[in-house]
Amino acid sequence: MHGYIQDKDDYLKRLRRVEGQVRGIARMVEDETYCIDVLTQIAAVTKALQAVSIGLVEDHLGHCVVNAARESPEAGAAKVREASEAIARLVRS
């Protein structure tokens, strides 16, 4: 079981909200809305996705990494490495 299962509905609600925001941004571009207004909305979507990402990282560390570490030092180290790589991808994006 994944660490985010207990928060799945919250994540889905947030992601649906982001999806709506992205559709709104597409409409803004179609309507040739002032570029700064479009960029402001893009920043809001980016922040919302970052909040989802942070929540998933916290859930992963608190559930998957902790459970793997209880399993064995090697499994724990592998999950920490996996989390570190995921965090590095998030930071680069």
N, C-alpha and C positions, 0 to 999 in steps of 0.2 A: 504494500500500500504506500502511496506517495504522501509526503509530508503535508501537502496542501489540501488534502481531501476534506478536512473539517472546514476549510475556508473556500471550498470550490465555488459555492454559490456567490460569495462575495467577489471572487476573482472574475467569474462569468459576468456578473453585473457590471463591474468596472470595465471589462473588455467590451461589452456591448455598448457602454457609454462612449468609449474610445472609438468604436466602429462608427457610431453616429456622428461623432465629432469629425472623423475623417471624411465621411460623406458630406458633411457640412462644408468642409474645406474644399472639396471637389466642386460643390455648387458655387462657392465663392469664386473659384478660378473661372468656372463657366460664365459667371456673371461679371467677370472682370473687376472684382472687388479690389480696392486699393491694396497694394502689395504689403504694406506694413500691417494691415489688418489680417491678411492671410498668414503672414509670418507670426503674428501674435497667437493665432489659433494653432499653428503648427507647434509653437513652443508649449502651449497648453497640452496638446496631445502627447508630446514628447515627455513632459513632466508626469502625465498620467501613466504612461507606459513604464517610466522609471519607477513609479510607486509600486506598480504591479511586480516589476522585476525585484525590487528590494524585498517585498513581501515573500516572493517565491524563494529568494536566497535565504531569508530568515527561516522559512519553513524547512528548506533543505538542510540547513545547518542544524536546526533544532531537532529534526526527525531523522532524516537519512544518514547524516554524518554521525550523529550520536548513536544510532542503532548499529551502524557499521563498526564504530569504535568499540562498542560492547561485544561485538562478534569476535573481532581480533584486531590487534594493532595494524596488521597489514591492510585489512579491509577499511579500517578507519583512515589510514594514510591515503589509500586510493580515493576515498570519497572526499577527503580534504583537497587532494590534488585536482579532482574533478571540479569541485566547487571553486577553487582558485582559478582554474582555466575559464570557467563560466563567468566569473567576476571580471577577469581580464578582458573577455569579449565584450562585456557590458561597458566597461570603462573606455574601451577603444571606440565604441559605437557612438 
